[in-house]
């Protein structure tokens, strides 16, 4: 009888001990302009692109910007370097004409930073001028720089001679530490033909005009 009672007590204590573990949330993931992001349609991960910038809108929401062709509204956003952290945000707006997207992030899961790799972003600025030197940080080719050809067709785009390939879409284009454009495409051949990207002043103007998530955006 005593042995049965002892076994029952030990079993009960083991069950109580197993149920008293403290659940811990996953640590937030650092993200900034130049971070690799993985986009999904809700059922599977689809594409890898690059985050242009991250910051807060006028309503205090944590938002980011990337290339519009990377996904559709409602698509999930994960950190390419920390996939196990799960969904960190979602596309809330896509503008095909300017090829940009606005992402709303979960502030409990993301730490916004202003430096990734070789690029630091301290503010937004006007398009660069002819023969300026611009640099970018992409998830595929990393930090590359090149001369600026300018807005060749006055189409709210800046052309540069930077090396970009697939996956660099959305990468921040900076002059110094000023974010002036994003990477959207290359012409002719990767790392040979000019890089083409939408100017940030055109993107911000359109976001503010439309209102809602992202309006009044300022990078961290």
N, C-alpha and C positions, 0 to 999 in steps of 0.2 A: 504493500500500500504506500509506504514511504517513498519507494523508488518511483512509483507511478506519479506521485505528487511532485517529486523533484524534477522528473522529466517534463511535466506540464509547466512548472514554473520556469524552467530553462527555455522551453519553447516560447512561452509568452514573452519573456524578456528579449529573446532574439527577434520576435516579430515587432516588439515596440522599438527596439534599436534600429531595425531596418526602416521603420517609418518616420524616424526623427531626423533623417538627413536633410540638410538645408539645400534647397534648389538655388543654383546660381545662374543668373542671366549671362549670355555670351557677352564678352566685352565689345564695346562699340568699335566700328571699323573706320580707320582714317581714310578719307576720300578728299581729293582735290583736283584741280585742273591738271590733267595728265594721267590720272588713274585709269587703269583698264577696267571696263565694266562689261558684264555679260548680260545680254538682253534675252528675255524669254516671252513666249506667247501665253503663259499661264499653265501650259502642260509640259513644256520642255524648254531648255536653254537653246537659243538659236544663233545669236551672233555676238561677237566681241567688238566693242568700239572703245572710244576714249572719252572721258568726261572733260568738257571744256572748262568749266568753273563751277564752284559751289559757294553758296552764301544764303542770305535771307532776303525775302521780299518785304514789302511794306507792312504786311500783316504778321510778320515774324515767323513765317513758314520757312523751313529749311528746304531750299530748292537748288537744282543744278541745271545746267544746259549742256546739250550734246547735239550731234548731227541728227537731223530729222529722219534720214533714210535708215537709221539704225533700228527703228521699231515703230509701233503704232500706239495710239492712246490706250492705256490699260496694261501695256506690257510691263513685265517685271524687270527690275534692275538689281543685279548682284555685283559684288566686288569680284573681279576676276582672280585676284590674289587671295581671296578668302571666301570661296564659294560656300563653304560649310556654314558661314554666317547667315545664309539664307537671303530672302528678299529684303532689300534695304529701302526700296522705293519703287515708284511706278511712273511711267510716262503719263502726263496729264494733258499735254498739248503738243501737236506736231504741225509745223508750217511747211508744206512741201515746196512752196515758192522760194522761200529763203533757206530751206533745208536745215531747220533747227527744231529741237524738241526741248520741252521743259519737263523736268523730273521733280516730283515732290518726294523727299526723303523722310524716313522715320527718324526724328531727332534723338530717339532713344537708342538707335542702332548705329548711328554715324557720327564720327568726329570730323567736322570740316577743317581742312588745312589749306594754307595758301602756297605751299611748296611741295612739288612732286618732282623727283629727279633733278634735272637741271633748270627747271622753270619755277620762278616765284611770281605770283600775281598779287600786286598791291592796289590795282585799280583798273578802270576801264578807260579806253581812249579812242580817239579818232583813227581812221585808217592811216597806215604808214605811207610815206612818200617814196617816190621813185629813187632806187638805189639805197634806201635804208636797209639795215640788216635785221631780219626777223628770225626768231627761233620758235621751235615747237617742241612739245613733249608728247610722244605718242606711245601707245601700248605695244606697238610692233617694232618701230625703228628707234624709239627712245628720243634723245635730244639731238636735233639737227637744226642747222641754220642756213640761211641763204639770202641773196639780195632780193629786194622787192621790186617787181616790175610795175606795180600799181594797179589801179582799177582800170583795166584795159578797155572795157566797153562801157564804163560808167554804169555798171549793173549791180552796184552794192557788193561787189566781190573784190578781193585782193588776190593778185597772182604773185607767187614767190618762187624762188628756185631752191626750195627745201626738198629734201628727200622724204617722201611719204609713200606708204603702200597700204594695202587692205588692212583694216583694223585701226589705222591712225585716224579714221574719221571721227571728227569731234575734237581732235587735239587742239589745245590752246595755242594760238599764234601770238607771240609777244614781241614787243620792242622794249628792251630793258626788262622792266617788271610790269609794263602796261599791257593789258590784254586788248588786242586790236581786232582779232578775227578768230575764226575757227577753221580747221581743216575739213573740207568737204569732198575733194576729189583731186585727181591728177590728170593731166592730159598726155596723150600718146603712150608713155611708158612710165612705170613706177621709178622714182628717183632720177628720172631723166627729163621727162616733160614737166612743165611748170605745175606747181601745186595751186589749187584754186580753193578759196574759202570765203565764206560770208563774213562781212564786216560786223563787228560787235555793235557798233552804233545803230546799224539797221535792225539788228535782232532786238536790242533793248527798246528801240522806238516802237517796234511792232508789238512786243510784249506789253508795254505800257499802254499802247493804244487799245489793245484787246481787253486788258484788265484781267482780274482773277489771279490765279496762282502764278507767281513770278513777277507781277507788276511791282515796280519799285525795287527791282533786284539790285543788290550790292554784294560783291564778293567779300569773303571773310578776309 
